[in-house]
Amino acid sequence: MEIIRRRAYARAGFVGNPSDGYHGKTIAMTIKQFFAEVTLYDWPKVEIVWSNDDQSSFESIGELAEDVELHGYYGGVRLIKATIKRFYEYCKAKNIELHERNFSIRYSTSIPRAVGMAGSSAIIVATLRSLMDFYHVNVPRHVQPSLALSVETIELGIPAGLQDRVVQIYEGLVAMDFAESSMTIEDGMECGKYEHLDSSMLPPVYIAYSTEVGEPTYVAHNPLRARYNSGDPDVVNAMKELARLTDTARSAIEAGQADVLHQAIDKNFNIRASICTISQSHINMIEAARAVGASAKFAGSGGAIVGTYKDETMYRQLKSSLEKIHCKVIKPMI
């Protein structure tokens, strides 16, 4: 029996997010400490196996309500089901004949939930990789992020941008350009310009995430999307500024200018705070990191932060400060 196991890693948006969904530019990195893994093998029928994250038993009605608020009604199962459907439709549109094979598929994930480290898209990307290998289908790499994004935006109606899927498919430290002039149409889907950057040029980087406080990504993105679509000048101008800031950060990385990068990371959060409502608990994370001299911004939609620090003394201070407010701090393996 052929058993296929494929992974996709957590990610941190380093600079520019959330402009990826608004014709902006971003730089992001994958984090090898956390990943979603999908296992797929031959089976008489197509079967999706529920994981421990897809709960159907709860201690109370309140626990059920909280689980639905954070994870949706079907956890990762709906993501897998939607990915299979979109993969099938892609192959059908491309006249790619799939072998008459059925399979059983299951997933597991170690990515912290609801803290903005792209746990949902990791499940989708790992599923897509498994299906491609199982059916021996080659989806061009630069098309894969757009196909993965369509699982959420088209199939499930979840607002999202390309950044997470791009960096999870390309892996490492990746610069992304989503300007309208940089977008191309491939296989009926929009694709941006994606380039690897040398992560060895980065100053020391940390990731911190809350072990208590999180929120679904749509809490931040739904209101922002509505304002952007209505032409809100504050939001439109902020996205343009974030794109320019990404150019500054990229130049700083390539030139080894840690101070310039530090300022760009801090400014990224300040711009976001000017257009988004941010909970005090999440602001406390930023302030705790900055108080010891580190730079800090959201890694995603909230609940996790990323930034740079100077040396081991500052890192120890960073850990001590953030652990007091129930955050775990790590040095990401990019």
DRENSEPA-390484 format. One line per field, with one value per residue (C-alpha): x, y, z; residue in three letters; residue number from 0. Coordinates in steps of 0.02 Angstrom, whole numbers, plus 50000, padded with zeros to 5 digits. Layout:
DRENSEPA-390484
xx [X/...];
yy [Y/...];
zz [Z/...];
res [ALA/...];
n [NUM/...];
end
This chain:
DRENSEPA-390484
xx [50000/50066/50061/50089/50131/50153/50180/50155/50235/50168/50212/50244/50208/50369/50331/50189/50041/49895/49924/49938/49751/49749/49877/50020/50187/50244/50389/50351/50439/50397/50426/50485/50439/50254/50169/50012/50034/49916/49920/49837/49829/49730/49557/49398/49304/49351/49353/49401/49449/49411/49556/49562/49538/49367/49273/49095/49091/49101/49099/48968/48865/48984/49133/49042/49007/49188/49252/49139/49193/49377/49375/49213/49085/49194/49373/49497/49379/49291/49461/49511/49342/49348/49529/49484/49339/49444/49585/49460/49386/49559/49604/49438/49461/49638/49578/49690/49624/49637/49673/49525/49591/49503/49588/49574/49643/49676/49770/49858/49928/50047/50017/49946/49764/49684/49843/49874/50008/49912/49854/49707/49806/49939/49807/49752/49929/49975/49816/49851/50028/49962/49833/49960/50077/49940/49871/50039/49975/50098/50018/50148/50222/50175/49994/49980/49957/49812/49731/49752/49681/49528/49484/49445/49390/49285/49234/49212/49185/49327/49417/49604/49758/49892/50036/50011/49993/50141/50264/50200/50225/50392/50456/50595/50600/50497/50464/50296/50232/50044/50037/49914/50059/50147/49998/49980/49841/49892/49766/49627/49698/49792/49974/50097/50286/50375/50560/50665/50772/50928/50872/51053/51052/50922/50965/50905/50718/50591/50412/50294/50117/49984/49938/49773/49708/49668/49537/49483/49561/49393/49372/49508/49488/49300/49282/49445/49389/49222/49309/49434/49299/49202/49356/49394/49545/49624/49628/49677/49822/49878/49894/50000/50110/50133/50190/50319/50374/50405/50526/50618/50626/50689/50829/50873/50882/50992/51107/51113/51038/50961/50911/50815/50728/50684/50601/50505/50436/50377/50301/50208/50113/50080/50001/49894/49839/49782/49653/49608/49527/49654/49615/49710/49780/49863/49927/50004/50110/50179/50214/50300/50419/50457/50487/50646/50707/50643/50543/50368/50220/50082/50135/49960/49787/49826/49882/50061/50197/50362/50512/50699/50810/50990/51075/51050/51031/50885/50811/50811/50726/50601/50557/50539/50428/50313/50299/50225/50076/50058/50155/50277/50433/50538/50680/50603/50691/50659];
yy [50000/50172/50292/50475/50600/50784/50935/51123/51236/51378/51551/51725/51879/51978/52143/52211/52109/52125/52212/52046/52042/52222/52226/52258/52178/52067/51968/51811/51659/51478/51410/51229/51203/51195/51105/51023/50847/50753/50564/50487/50306/50189/50144/50066/50231/50414/50439/50590/50538/50661/50713/50761/50943/50903/50888/50825/50802/50947/50974/51111/51214/51358/51252/51204/51387/51435/51294/51347/51529/51483/51334/51343/51205/51072/51109/51046/50923/51058/51122/50949/50919/51088/51059/50891/50972/51116/50997/50889/51042/51107/50940/50932/51107/51062/50897/50801/50624/50560/50376/50278/50272/50307/50354/50383/50548/50619/50765/50819/50989/51061/51241/51347/51382/51552/51655/51702/51575/51508/51342/51328/51361/51237/51100/51150/51156/50988/50913/50985/50914/50743/50742/50797/50656/50525/50562/50611/50783/50927/51094/51229/51295/51476/51421/51315/51464/51531/51360/51342/51516/51475/51337/51469/51619/51529/51366/51420/51608/51651/51817/51791/51842/51746/51775/51623/51500/51572/51558/51387/51320/51406/51392/51492/51682/51743/51915/51933/52067/52075/52243/52241/52270/52114/51997/51871/51749/51566/51425/51551/51613/51769/51742/51868/51884/51777/51775/51689/51799/51745/51716/51714/51903/51927/51990/51877/51846/51789/51731/51746/51682/51689/51527/51604/51733/51709/51752/51687/51778/51841/51951/52065/52038/52051/52234/52281/52204/52296/52463/52434/52384/52542/52649/52703/52819/52773/52588/52614/52729/52614/52468/52574/52627/52446/52400/52540/52486/52309/52379/52470/52311/52206/52329/52329/52138/52130/52267/52195/52354/52288/52460/52504/52336/52362/52528/52453/52312/52434/52550/52403/52375/52561/52570/52418/52492/52649/52554/52403/52380/52285/52204/52265/52091/52092/52269/52211/52084/52220/52337/52202/52163/52343/52384/52278/52352/52222/52266/52193/52173/52046/51885/51870/51922/51928/51821/51800/51930/51930/52045/52063/52076/52128/51989/51847/51967/52051/51881/51827/51990/51965/51790/51848/51995/51899/51744/51854/51886/51703/51702/51573/51640/51543/51569/51514/51387/51470];
zz [50000/49952/50100/50062/50199/50159/50270/50263/50392/50497/50436/50504/50402/50425/50337/50232/50291/50275/50108/50014/49988/49926/49783/49905/49943/50086/50154/50254/50324/50364/50539/50545/50727/50682/50538/50473/50406/50291/50268/50116/50058/49945/50011/49939/49955/49971/50159/50265/50441/50579/50691/50874/50821/50748/50910/50923/51113/51235/51423/51410/51290/51320/51268/51107/51069/51100/50990/50845/50866/50851/50733/50634/50621/50543/50596/50468/50385/50284/50225/50163/50081/49993/49936/49860/49766/49700/49648/49554/49467/49421/49341/49251/49180/49123/49046/49165/49182/49360/49388/49456/49634/49798/49959/50144/50206/50379/50452/50609/50657/50785/50731/50874/50837/50807/50832/50651/50603/50451/50521/50401/50244/50302/50305/50130/50060/50138/50065/49893/49896/49945/49805/49676/49724/49739/49566/49488/49439/49417/49460/49421/49583/49551/49520/49677/49797/49693/49686/49875/49903/49798/49922/50052/49949/49818/49898/50080/50064/50184/50148/50130/50030/49937/50060/50172/50029/49934/50077/50131/49954/49919/50101/50182/50175/50027/49952/49865/49747/49718/49628/49484/49364/49432/49425/49284/49240/49242/49223/49249/49416/49468/49516/49585/49580/49711/49756/49888/50001/50095/50275/50333/50306/50442/50615/50758/50742/50872/50867/51017/51028/51160/51248/51304/51181/50998/50870/50699/50551/50486/50641/50573/50387/50358/50413/50325/50161/50168/50199/50059/49935/49978/49939/50117/50090/50257/50212/50030/50077/50218/50096/49979/50125/50180/50004/50006/50179/50113/49984/50124/50228/50082/50047/50233/50236/50082/50150/50327/50401/50561/50626/50467/50471/50655/50614/50467/50575/50709/50579/50501/50663/50686/50513/50550/50716/50625/50522/50630/50799/50906/51072/51224/51257/51085/51109/51273/51177/51062/51207/51310/51166/51126/51310/51308/51143/51019/50864/50856/50738/50712/50627/50556/50610/50796/50941/50877/50852/50759/50770/50787/50938/50967/51067/51191/51337/51251/51204/51386/51434/51293/51354/51533/51487/51370/51478/51615/51501/51452/51289/51224/51138/51012/50890/50724/50615/50447];
res [MET/GLU/ILE/ILE/ARG/ARG/ARG/ALA/TYR/ALA/ARG/ALA/GLY/PHE/VAL/GLY/ASN/PRO/SER/ASP/GLY/TYR/HIS/GLY/LYS/THR/ILE/ALA/MET/THR/ILE/LYS/GLN/PHE/PHE/ALA/GLU/VAL/THR/LEU/TYR/ASP/TRP/PRO/LYS/VAL/GLU/ILE/VAL/TRP/SER/ASN/ASP/ASP/GLN/SER/SER/PHE/GLU/SER/ILE/GLY/GLU/LEU/ALA/GLU/ASP/VAL/GLU/LEU/HIS/GLY/TYR/TYR/GLY/GLY/VAL/ARG/LEU/ILE/LYS/ALA/THR/ILE/LYS/ARG/PHE/TYR/GLU/TYR/CYS/LYS/ALA/LYS/ASN/ILE/GLU/LEU/HIS/GLU/ARG/ASN/PHE/SER/ILE/ARG/TYR/SER/THR/SER/ILE/PRO/ARG/ALA/VAL/GLY/MET/ALA/GLY/SER/SER/ALA/ILE/ILE/VAL/ALA/THR/LEU/ARG/SER/LEU/MET/ASP/PHE/TYR/HIS/VAL/ASN/VAL/PRO/ARG/HIS/VAL/GLN/PRO/SER/LEU/ALA/LEU/SER/VAL/GLU/THR/ILE/GLU/LEU/GLY/ILE/PRO/ALA/GLY/LEU/GLN/ASP/ARG/VAL/VAL/GLN/ILE/TYR/GLU/GLY/LEU/VAL/ALA/MET/ASP/PHE/ALA/GLU/SER/SER/MET/THR/ILE/GLU/ASP/GLY/MET/GLU/CYS/GLY/LYS/TYR/GLU/HIS/LEU/ASP/SER/SER/MET/LEU/PRO/PRO/VAL/TYR/ILE/ALA/TYR/SER/THR/GLU/VAL/GLY/GLU/PRO/THR/TYR/VAL/ALA/HIS/ASN/PRO/LEU/ARG/ALA/ARG/TYR/ASN/SER/GLY/ASP/PRO/ASP/VAL/VAL/ASN/ALA/MET/LYS/GLU/LEU/ALA/ARG/LEU/THR/ASP/THR/ALA/ARG/SER/ALA/ILE/GLU/ALA/GLY/GLN/ALA/ASP/VAL/LEU/HIS/GLN/ALA/ILE/ASP/LYS/ASN/PHE/ASN/ILE/ARG/ALA/SER/ILE/CYS/THR/ILE/SER/GLN/SER/HIS/ILE/ASN/MET/ILE/GLU/ALA/ALA/ARG/ALA/VAL/GLY/ALA/SER/ALA/LYS/PHE/ALA/GLY/SER/GLY/GLY/ALA/ILE/VAL/GLY/THR/TYR/LYS/ASP/GLU/THR/MET/TYR/ARG/GLN/LEU/LYS/SER/SER/LEU/GLU/LYS/ILE/HIS/CYS/LYS/VAL/ILE/LYS/PRO/MET/ILE];
n [0/1/2/3/4/5/6/7/8/9/10/11/12/13/14/15/16/17/18/19/20/21/22/23/24/25/26/27/28/29/30/31/32/33/34/35/36/37/38/39/40/41/42/43/44/45/46/47/48/49/50/51/52/53/54/55/56/57/58/59/60/61/62/63/64/65/66/67/68/69/70/71/72/73/74/75/76/77/78/79/80/81/82/83/84/85/86/87/88/89/90/91/92/93/94/95/96/97/98/99/100/101/102/103/104/105/106/107/108/109/110/111/112/113/114/115/116/117/118/119/120/121/122/123/124/125/126/127/128/129/130/131/132/133/134/135/136/137/138/139/140/141/142/143/144/145/146/147/148/149/150/151/152/153/154/155/156/157/158/159/160/161/162/163/164/165/166/167/168/169/170/171/172/173/174/175/176/177/178/179/180/181/182/183/184/185/186/187/188/189/190/191/192/193/194/195/196/197/198/199/200/201/202/203/204/205/206/207/208/209/210/211/212/213/214/215/216/217/218/219/220/221/222/223/224/225/226/227/228/229/230/231/232/233/234/235/236/237/238/239/240/241/242/243/244/245/246/247/248/249/250/251/252/253/254/255/256/257/258/259/260/261/262/263/264/265/266/267/268/269/270/271/272/273/274/275/276/277/278/279/280/281/282/283/284/285/286/287/288/289/290/291/292/293/294/295/296/297/298/299/300/301/302/303/304/305/306/307/308/309/310/311/312/313/314/315/316/317/318/319/320/321/322/323/324/325/326/327/328/329/330/331/332/333];
end
